[in-house]
Amino acid sequence: MSDWHDVREELRTFALGLPETHQDHPWGETVIKVGKKVFLFLGLDEPTEKWDPTFGVKLLSEAHGHALTVEGARPSGHGLGRAGWVTVPLVSELPETEVLLDWVEESYRAIAPKRAINQLDLT
């Protein structure tokens, strides 16, 4: 997975495979929601002068600190960082894809209703 497009697509595909999820485009950006709540921010489809490719997840475990060690990672803006949200650049040296997918699943579990988490645990 050398290209950020590939990593982004793998995160998107994995997230959409979780119970009760769907893609939405508020603010012109791609997000993945469970019900009405966002658990994965994927940003714009293409970089712009003001935006580099990133993804955002809510991490409440030791994964939060791990994510912040990625070069360029930061607590998410708009007050989300205080709630555990981390924005990670897709153009930096990233951990193994499995780690990134674990972060997406942790974010999902932090946001999803219990019935959806129970459904995931049955698979």
Phi and psi in radians as a Rosetta constraint file:
Dihedral C 1 N 2 CA 2 C 2 CIRCULARHARMONIC -1.553 0.35
Dihedral N 2 CA 2 C 2 N 3 CIRCULARHARMONIC -0.525 0.35
Dihedral C 2 N 3 CA 3 C 3 CIRCULARHARMONIC -1.591 0.35
Dihedral N 3 CA 3 C 3 N 4 CIRCULARHARMONIC 2.384 0.35
Dihedral C 3 N 4 CA 4 C 4 CIRCULARHARMONIC -1.080 0.35
Dihedral N 4 CA 4 C 4 N 5 CIRCULARHARMONIC -0.527 0.35
Dihedral C 4 N 5 CA 5 C 5 CIRCULARHARMONIC -1.040 0.35
Dihedral N 5 CA 5 C 5 N 6 CIRCULARHARMONIC -0.731 0.35
Dihedral C 5 N 6 CA 6 C 6 CIRCULARHARMONIC -1.139 0.35
Dihedral N 6 CA 6 C 6 N 7 CIRCULARHARMONIC -0.766 0.35
Dihedral C 6 N 7 CA 7 C 7 CIRCULARHARMONIC -1.095 0.35
Dihedral N 7 CA 7 C 7 N 8 CIRCULARHARMONIC -0.815 0.35
Dihedral C 7 N 8 CA 8 C 8 CIRCULARHARMONIC -1.029 0.35
Dihedral N 8 CA 8 C 8 N 9 CIRCULARHARMONIC -0.766 0.35
Dihedral C 8 N 9 CA 9 C 9 CIRCULARHARMONIC -1.161 0.35
Dihedral N 9 CA 9 C 9 N 10 CIRCULARHARMONIC -0.655 0.35
Dihedral C 9 N 10 CA 10 C 10 CIRCULARHARMONIC -1.142 0.35
Dihedral N 10 CA 10 C 10 N 11 CIRCULARHARMONIC -0.727 0.35
Dihedral C 10 N 11 CA 11 C 11 CIRCULARHARMONIC -1.076 0.35
Dihedral N 11 CA 11 C 11 N 12 CIRCULARHARMONIC -0.789 0.35
Dihedral C 11 N 12 CA 12 C 12 CIRCULARHARMONIC -1.076 0.35
Dihedral N 12 CA 12 C 12 N 13 CIRCULARHARMONIC -0.845 0.35
Dihedral C 12 N 13 CA 13 C 13 CIRCULARHARMONIC -1.082 0.35
Dihedral N 13 CA 13 C 13 N 14 CIRCULARHARMONIC -0.782 0.35
Dihedral C 13 N 14 CA 14 C 14 CIRCULARHARMONIC -1.059 0.35
Dihedral N 14 CA 14 C 14 N 15 CIRCULARHARMONIC -0.838 0.35
Dihedral C 14 N 15 CA 15 C 15 CIRCULARHARMONIC -1.069 0.35
Dihedral N 15 CA 15 C 15 N 16 CIRCULARHARMONIC -0.702 0.35
Dihedral C 15 N 16 CA 16 C 16 CIRCULARHARMONIC -1.251 0.35
Dihedral N 16 CA 16 C 16 N 17 CIRCULARHARMONIC -0.247 0.35
Dihedral C 16 N 17 CA 17 C 17 CIRCULARHARMONIC -1.483 0.35
Dihedral N 17 CA 17 C 17 N 18 CIRCULARHARMONIC -0.123 0.35
Dihedral C 17 N 18 CA 18 C 18 CIRCULARHARMONIC -1.416 0.35
Dihedral N 18 CA 18 C 18 N 19 CIRCULARHARMONIC 2.658 0.35
Dihedral C 18 N 19 CA 19 C 19 CIRCULARHARMONIC -1.007 0.35
Dihedral N 19 CA 19 C 19 N 20 CIRCULARHARMONIC 2.409 0.35
Dihedral C 19 N 20 CA 20 C 20 CIRCULARHARMONIC 1.104 0.35
Dihedral N 20 CA 20 C 20 N 21 CIRCULARHARMONIC 0.522 0.35
Dihedral C 20 N 21 CA 21 C 21 CIRCULARHARMONIC -1.796 0.35
Dihedral N 21 CA 21 C 21 N 22 CIRCULARHARMONIC 2.745 0.35
Dihedral C 21 N 22 CA 22 C 22 CIRCULARHARMONIC -2.721 0.35
Dihedral N 22 CA 22 C 22 N 23 CIRCULARHARMONIC 2.801 0.35
Dihedral C 22 N 23 CA 23 C 23 CIRCULARHARMONIC -1.636 0.35
Dihedral N 23 CA 23 C 23 N 24 CIRCULARHARMONIC 2.556 0.35
Dihedral C 23 N 24 CA 24 C 24 CIRCULARHARMONIC -2.470 0.35
Dihedral N 24 CA 24 C 24 N 25 CIRCULARHARMONIC 2.927 0.35
Dihedral C 24 N 25 CA 25 C 25 CIRCULARHARMONIC -2.366 0.35
Dihedral N 25 CA 25 C 25 N 26 CIRCULARHARMONIC 0.991 0.35
Dihedral C 25 N 26 CA 26 C 26 CIRCULARHARMONIC -1.221 0.35
Dihedral N 26 CA 26 C 26 N 27 CIRCULARHARMONIC 2.615 0.35
Dihedral C 26 N 27 CA 27 C 27 CIRCULARHARMONIC 1.015 0.35
Dihedral N 27 CA 27 C 27 N 28 CIRCULARHARMONIC 0.280 0.35
Dihedral C 27 N 28 CA 28 C 28 CIRCULARHARMONIC 1.359 0.35
Dihedral N 28 CA 28 C 28 N 29 CIRCULARHARMONIC 0.086 0.35
Dihedral C 28 N 29 CA 29 C 29 CIRCULARHARMONIC -1.837 0.35
Dihedral N 29 CA 29 C 29 N 30 CIRCULARHARMONIC 2.779 0.35
Dihedral C 29 N 30 CA 30 C 30 CIRCULARHARMONIC -1.597 0.35
Dihedral N 30 CA 30 C 30 N 31 CIRCULARHARMONIC 2.242 0.35
Dihedral C 30 N 31 CA 31 C 31 CIRCULARHARMONIC -2.325 0.35
Dihedral N 31 CA 31 C 31 N 32 CIRCULARHARMONIC 2.731 0.35
Dihedral C 31 N 32 CA 32 C 32 CIRCULARHARMONIC -2.013 0.35
Dihedral N 32 CA 32 C 32 N 33 CIRCULARHARMONIC 2.289 0.35
Dihedral C 32 N 33 CA 33 C 33 CIRCULARHARMONIC -2.083 0.35
Dihedral N 33 CA 33 C 33 N 34 CIRCULARHARMONIC 2.685 0.35
Dihedral C 33 N 34 CA 34 C 34 CIRCULARHARMONIC -2.020 0.35
Dihedral N 34 CA 34 C 34 N 35 CIRCULARHARMONIC 2.048 0.35
Dihedral C 34 N 35 CA 35 C 35 CIRCULARHARMONIC 1.119 0.35
Dihedral N 35 CA 35 C 35 N 36 CIRCULARHARMONIC -2.206 0.35
Dihedral C 35 N 36 CA 36 C 36 CIRCULARHARMONIC -1.754 0.35
Dihedral N 36 CA 36 C 36 N 37 CIRCULARHARMONIC 0.058 0.35
Dihedral C 36 N 37 CA 37 C 37 CIRCULARHARMONIC -1.876 0.35
Dihedral N 37 CA 37 C 37 N 38 CIRCULARHARMONIC 2.332 0.35
Dihedral C 37 N 38 CA 38 C 38 CIRCULARHARMONIC -1.297 0.35
Dihedral N 38 CA 38 C 38 N 39 CIRCULARHARMONIC 2.361 0.35
Dihedral C 38 N 39 CA 39 C 39 CIRCULARHARMONIC -2.181 0.35
Dihedral N 39 CA 39 C 39 N 40 CIRCULARHARMONIC -0.150 0.35
Dihedral C 39 N 40 CA 40 C 40 CIRCULARHARMONIC -2.530 0.35
Dihedral N 40 CA 40 C 40 N 41 CIRCULARHARMONIC 2.062 0.35
Dihedral C 40 N 41 CA 41 C 41 CIRCULARHARMONIC -1.661 0.35
Dihedral N 41 CA 41 C 41 N 42 CIRCULARHARMONIC 2.229 0.35
Dihedral C 41 N 42 CA 42 C 42 CIRCULARHARMONIC -2.008 0.35
Dihedral N 42 CA 42 C 42 N 43 CIRCULARHARMONIC -0.031 0.35
Dihedral C 42 N 43 CA 43 C 43 CIRCULARHARMONIC 1.207 0.35
Dihedral N 43 CA 43 C 43 N 44 CIRCULARHARMONIC -2.708 0.35
Dihedral C 43 N 44 CA 44 C 44 CIRCULARHARMONIC -1.344 0.35
Dihedral N 44 CA 44 C 44 N 45 CIRCULARHARMONIC 2.752 0.35
Dihedral C 44 N 45 CA 45 C 45 CIRCULARHARMONIC -1.230 0.35
Dihedral N 45 CA 45 C 45 N 46 CIRCULARHARMONIC -0.514 0.35
Dihedral C 45 N 46 CA 46 C 46 CIRCULARHARMONIC -2.336 0.35
Dihedral N 46 CA 46 C 46 N 47 CIRCULARHARMONIC 2.553 0.35
Dihedral C 46 N 47 CA 47 C 47 CIRCULARHARMONIC -1.101 0.35
Dihedral N 47 CA 47 C 47 N 48 CIRCULARHARMONIC 2.696 0.35
Dihedral C 47 N 48 CA 48 C 48 CIRCULARHARMONIC -2.234 0.35
Dihedral N 48 CA 48 C 48 N 49 CIRCULARHARMONIC -3.132 0.35
Dihedral C 48 N 49 CA 49 C 49 CIRCULARHARMONIC -1.067 0.35
Dihedral N 49 CA 49 C 49 N 50 CIRCULARHARMONIC -0.547 0.35
Dihedral C 49 N 50 CA 50 C 50 CIRCULARHARMONIC -1.787 0.35
Dihedral N 50 CA 50 C 50 N 51 CIRCULARHARMONIC -0.065 0.35
Dihedral C 50 N 51 CA 51 C 51 CIRCULARHARMONIC -2.413 0.35
Dihedral N 51 CA 51 C 51 N 52 CIRCULARHARMONIC 2.200 0.35
Dihedral C 51 N 52 CA 52 C 52 CIRCULARHARMONIC -1.738 0.35
Dihedral N 52 CA 52 C 52 N 53 CIRCULARHARMONIC 2.694 0.35
Dihedral C 52 N 53 CA 53 C 53 CIRCULARHARMONIC -1.054 0.35
Dihedral N 53 CA 53 C 53 N 54 CIRCULARHARMONIC 2.189 0.35
Dihedral C 53 N 54 CA 54 C 54 CIRCULARHARMONIC -2.478 0.35
Dihedral N 54 CA 54 C 54 N 55 CIRCULARHARMONIC 2.958 0.35
Dihedral C 54 N 55 CA 55 C 55 CIRCULARHARMONIC -2.404 0.35
Dihedral N 55 CA 55 C 55 N 56 CIRCULARHARMONIC 2.685 0.35
Dihedral C 55 N 56 CA 56 C 56 CIRCULARHARMONIC -2.236 0.35
Dihedral N 56 CA 56 C 56 N 57 CIRCULARHARMONIC 2.361 0.35
Dihedral C 56 N 57 CA 57 C 57 CIRCULARHARMONIC -2.418 0.35
Dihedral N 57 CA 57 C 57 N 58 CIRCULARHARMONIC 2.737 0.35
Dihedral C 57 N 58 CA 58 C 58 CIRCULARHARMONIC -1.728 0.35
Dihedral N 58 CA 58 C 58 N 59 CIRCULARHARMONIC 2.038 0.35
Dihedral C 58 N 59 CA 59 C 59 CIRCULARHARMONIC -2.151 0.35
Dihedral N 59 CA 59 C 59 N 60 CIRCULARHARMONIC 2.213 0.35
Dihedral C 59 N 60 CA 60 C 60 CIRCULARHARMONIC -2.013 0.35
Dihedral N 60 CA 60 C 60 N 61 CIRCULARHARMONIC -0.052 0.35
Dihedral C 60 N 61 CA 61 C 61 CIRCULARHARMONIC -1.816 0.35
Dihedral N 61 CA 61 C 61 N 62 CIRCULARHARMONIC -2.849 0.35
Dihedral C 61 N 62 CA 62 C 62 CIRCULARHARMONIC -1.102 0.35
Dihedral N 62 CA 62 C 62 N 63 CIRCULARHARMONIC -0.270 0.35
Dihedral C 62 N 63 CA 63 C 63 CIRCULARHARMONIC -1.070 0.35
Dihedral N 63 CA 63 C 63 N 64 CIRCULARHARMONIC -0.500 0.35
Dihedral C 63 N 64 CA 64 C 64 CIRCULARHARMONIC -1.024 0.35
Dihedral N 64 CA 64 C 64 N 65 CIRCULARHARMONIC -0.895 0.35
Dihedral C 64 N 65 CA 65 C 65 CIRCULARHARMONIC -1.113 0.35
Dihedral N 65 CA 65 C 65 N 66 CIRCULARHARMONIC -0.659 0.35
Dihedral C 65 N 66 CA 66 C 66 CIRCULARHARMONIC -1.108 0.35
Dihedral N 66 CA 66 C 66 N 67 CIRCULARHARMONIC -0.790 0.35
Dihedral C 66 N 67 CA 67 C 67 CIRCULARHARMONIC -1.066 0.35
Dihedral N 67 CA 67 C 67 N 68 CIRCULARHARMONIC -0.661 0.35
Dihedral C 67 N 68 CA 68 C 68 CIRCULARHARMONIC -1.231 0.35
Dihedral N 68 CA 68 C 68 N 69 CIRCULARHARMONIC -0.192 0.35
Dihedral C 68 N 69 CA 69 C 69 CIRCULARHARMONIC -1.443 0.35
Dihedral N 69 CA 69 C 69 N 70 CIRCULARHARMONIC -0.212 0.35
Dihedral C 69 N 70 CA 70 C 70 CIRCULARHARMONIC -1.184 0.35
Dihedral N 70 CA 70 C 70 N 71 CIRCULARHARMONIC 2.332 0.35
Dihedral C 70 N 71 CA 71 C 71 CIRCULARHARMONIC -0.988 0.35
Dihedral N 71 CA 71 C 71 N 72 CIRCULARHARMONIC 2.190 0.35
Dihedral C 71 N 72 CA 72 C 72 CIRCULARHARMONIC 1.551 0.35
Dihedral N 72 CA 72 C 72 N 73 CIRCULARHARMONIC -0.145 0.35
Dihedral C 72 N 73 CA 73 C 73 CIRCULARHARMONIC -1.216 0.35
Dihedral N 73 CA 73 C 73 N 74 CIRCULARHARMONIC 2.632 0.35
Dihedral C 73 N 74 CA 74 C 74 CIRCULARHARMONIC -2.719 0.35
Dihedral N 74 CA 74 C 74 N 75 CIRCULARHARMONIC 2.771 0.35
Dihedral C 74 N 75 CA 75 C 75 CIRCULARHARMONIC -1.054 0.35
Dihedral N 75 CA 75 C 75 N 76 CIRCULARHARMONIC 2.424 0.35
Dihedral C 75 N 76 CA 76 C 76 CIRCULARHARMONIC -1.129 0.35
Dihedral N 76 CA 76 C 76 N 77 CIRCULARHARMONIC 2.641 0.35
Dihedral C 76 N 77 CA 77 C 77 CIRCULARHARMONIC -1.364 0.35
Dihedral N 77 CA 77 C 77 N 78 CIRCULARHARMONIC -3.033 0.35
Dihedral C 77 N 78 CA 78 C 78 CIRCULARHARMONIC 1.014 0.35
Dihedral N 78 CA 78 C 78 N 79 CIRCULARHARMONIC 0.542 0.35
Dihedral C 78 N 79 CA 79 C 79 CIRCULARHARMONIC 1.412 0.35
Dihedral N 79 CA 79 C 79 N 80 CIRCULARHARMONIC -0.073 0.35
Dihedral C 79 N 80 CA 80 C 80 CIRCULARHARMONIC -1.215 0.35
Dihedral N 80 CA 80 C 80 N 81 CIRCULARHARMONIC -0.531 0.35
Dihedral C 80 N 81 CA 81 C 81 CIRCULARHARMONIC -1.016 0.35
Dihedral N 81 CA 81 C 81 N 82 CIRCULARHARMONIC -0.617 0.35
Dihedral C 81 N 82 CA 82 C 82 CIRCULARHARMONIC -1.155 0.35
Dihedral N 82 CA 82 C 82 N 83 CIRCULARHARMONIC -0.386 0.35
Dihedral C 82 N 83 CA 83 C 83 CIRCULARHARMONIC -1.677 0.35
Dihedral N 83 CA 83 C 83 N 84 CIRCULARHARMONIC 0.178 0.35
Dihedral C 83 N 84 CA 84 C 84 CIRCULARHARMONIC 1.761 0.35
Dihedral N 84 CA 84 C 84 N 85 CIRCULARHARMONIC -0.002 0.35
Dihedral C 84 N 85 CA 85 C 85 CIRCULARHARMONIC -1.322 0.35
Dihedral N 85 CA 85 C 85 N 86 CIRCULARHARMONIC 2.402 0.35
Dihedral C 85 N 86 CA 86 C 86 CIRCULARHARMONIC -2.212 0.35
Dihedral N 86 CA 86 C 86 N 87 CIRCULARHARMONIC 2.369 0.35
Dihedral C 86 N 87 CA 87 C 87 CIRCULARHARMONIC -1.829 0.35
Dihedral N 87 CA 87 C 87 N 88 CIRCULARHARMONIC 2.181 0.35
Dihedral C 87 N 88 CA 88 C 88 CIRCULARHARMONIC -2.079 0.35
Dihedral N 88 CA 88 C 88 N 89 CIRCULARHARMONIC 2.213 0.35
Dihedral C 88 N 89 CA 89 C 89 CIRCULARHARMONIC -1.233 0.35
Dihedral N 89 CA 89 C 89 N 90 CIRCULARHARMONIC 2.437 0.35
Dihedral C 89 N 90 CA 90 C 90 CIRCULARHARMONIC -1.489 0.35
Dihedral N 90 CA 90 C 90 N 91 CIRCULARHARMONIC -0.082 0.35
Dihedral C 90 N 91 CA 91 C 91 CIRCULARHARMONIC -1.809 0.35
Dihedral N 91 CA 91 C 91 N 92 CIRCULARHARMONIC 0.159 0.35
Dihedral C 91 N 92 CA 92 C 92 CIRCULARHARMONIC -1.778 0.35
Dihedral N 92 CA 92 C 92 N 93 CIRCULARHARMONIC 3.121 0.35
Dihedral C 92 N 93 CA 93 C 93 CIRCULARHARMONIC -1.225 0.35
Dihedral N 93 CA 93 C 93 N 94 CIRCULARHARMONIC 1.971 0.35
Dihedral C 93 N 94 CA 94 C 94 CIRCULARHARMONIC -1.760 0.35
Dihedral N 94 CA 94 C 94 N 95 CIRCULARHARMONIC 2.694 0.35
Dihedral C 94 N 95 CA 95 C 95 CIRCULARHARMONIC -1.100 0.35
Dihedral N 95 CA 95 C 95 N 96 CIRCULARHARMONIC 3.020 0.35
Dihedral C 95 N 96 CA 96 C 96 CIRCULARHARMONIC -0.919 0.35
Dihedral N 96 CA 96 C 96 N 97 CIRCULARHARMONIC 2.605 0.35
Dihedral C 96 N 97 CA 97 C 97 CIRCULARHARMONIC -0.975 0.35
Dihedral N 97 CA 97 C 97 N 98 CIRCULARHARMONIC -0.656 0.35
Dihedral C 97 N 98 CA 98 C 98 CIRCULARHARMONIC -1.039 0.35
Dihedral N 98 CA 98 C 98 N 99 CIRCULARHARMONIC -0.638 0.35
Dihedral C 98 N 99 CA 99 C 99 CIRCULARHARMONIC -1.149 0.35
Dihedral N 99 CA 99 C 99 N 100 CIRCULARHARMONIC -0.768 0.35
Dihedral C 99 N 100 CA 100 C 100 CIRCULARHARMONIC -1.078 0.35
Dihedral N 100 CA 100 C 100 N 101 CIRCULARHARMONIC -0.709 0.35
Dihedral C 100 N 101 CA 101 C 101 CIRCULARHARMONIC -1.160 0.35
Dihedral N 101 CA 101 C 101 N 102 CIRCULARHARMONIC -0.620 0.35
Dihedral C 101 N 102 CA 102 C 102 CIRCULARHARMONIC -1.085 0.35
Dihedral N 102 CA 102 C 102 N 103 CIRCULARHARMONIC -0.685 0.35
Dihedral C 102 N 103 CA 103 C 103 CIRCULARHARMONIC -1.123 0.35
Dihedral N 103 CA 103 C 103 N 104 CIRCULARHARMONIC -0.716 0.35
Dihedral C 103 N 104 CA 104 C 104 CIRCULARHARMONIC -1.098 0.35
Dihedral N 104 CA 104 C 104 N 105 CIRCULARHARMONIC -0.765 0.35
Dihedral C 104 N 105 CA 105 C 105 CIRCULARHARMONIC -1.135 0.35
Dihedral N 105 CA 105 C 105 N 106 CIRCULARHARMONIC -0.690 0.35
Dihedral C 105 N 106 CA 106 C 106 CIRCULARHARMONIC -1.086 0.35
Dihedral N 106 CA 106 C 106 N 107 CIRCULARHARMONIC -0.723 0.35
Dihedral C 106 N 107 CA 107 C 107 CIRCULARHARMONIC -1.103 0.35
Dihedral N 107 CA 107 C 107 N 108 CIRCULARHARMONIC -0.757 0.35
Dihedral C 107 N 108 CA 108 C 108 CIRCULARHARMONIC -1.004 0.35
Dihedral N 108 CA 108 C 108 N 109 CIRCULARHARMONIC -0.835 0.35
Dihedral C 108 N 109 CA 109 C 109 CIRCULARHARMONIC -1.124 0.35
Dihedral N 109 CA 109 C 109 N 110 CIRCULARHARMONIC -0.513 0.35
Dihedral C 109 N 110 CA 110 C 110 CIRCULARHARMONIC -1.277 0.35
Dihedral N 110 CA 110 C 110 N 111 CIRCULARHARMONIC -0.399 0.35
Dihedral C 110 N 111 CA 111 C 111 CIRCULARHARMONIC -1.894 0.35
Dihedral N 111 CA 111 C 111 N 112 CIRCULARHARMONIC -0.624 0.35
Dihedral C 111 N 112 CA 112 C 112 CIRCULARHARMONIC -1.179 0.35
Dihedral N 112 CA 112 C 112 N 113 CIRCULARHARMONIC 2.619 0.35
Dihedral C 112 N 113 CA 113 C 113 CIRCULARHARMONIC -1.200 0.35
Dihedral N 113 CA 113 C 113 N 114 CIRCULARHARMONIC 2.732 0.35
Dihedral C 113 N 114 CA 114 C 114 CIRCULARHARMONIC -0.959 0.35
Dihedral N 114 CA 114 C 114 N 115 CIRCULARHARMONIC -0.674 0.35
Dihedral C 114 N 115 CA 115 C 115 CIRCULARHARMONIC -1.091 0.35
Dihedral N 115 CA 115 C 115 N 116 CIRCULARHARMONIC -0.635 0.35
Dihedral C 115 N 116 CA 116 C 116 CIRCULARHARMONIC -1.246 0.35
Dihedral N 116 CA 116 C 116 N 117 CIRCULARHARMONIC -0.703 0.35
Dihedral C 116 N 117 CA 117 C 117 CIRCULARHARMONIC -1.126 0.35
Dihedral N 117 CA 117 C 117 N 118 CIRCULARHARMONIC -0.727 0.35
Dihedral C 117 N 118 CA 118 C 118 CIRCULARHARMONIC -1.073 0.35
Dihedral N 118 CA 118 C 118 N 119 CIRCULARHARMONIC -0.713 0.35
Dihedral C 118 N 119 CA 119 C 119 CIRCULARHARMONIC -1.097 0.35
Dihedral N 119 CA 119 C 119 N 120 CIRCULARHARMONIC -0.755 0.35
Dihedral C 119 N 120 CA 120 C 120 CIRCULARHARMONIC -1.085 0.35
Dihedral N 120 CA 120 C 120 N 121 CIRCULARHARMONIC -0.757 0.35
Dihedral C 120 N 121 CA 121 C 121 CIRCULARHARMONIC -1.156 0.35
Dihedral N 121 CA 121 C 121 N 122 CIRCULARHARMONIC -0.380 0.35
Dihedral C 121 N 122 CA 122 C 122 CIRCULARHARMONIC -1.394 0.35
Dihedral N 122 CA 122 C 122 N 123 CIRCULARHARMONIC -0.277 0.35
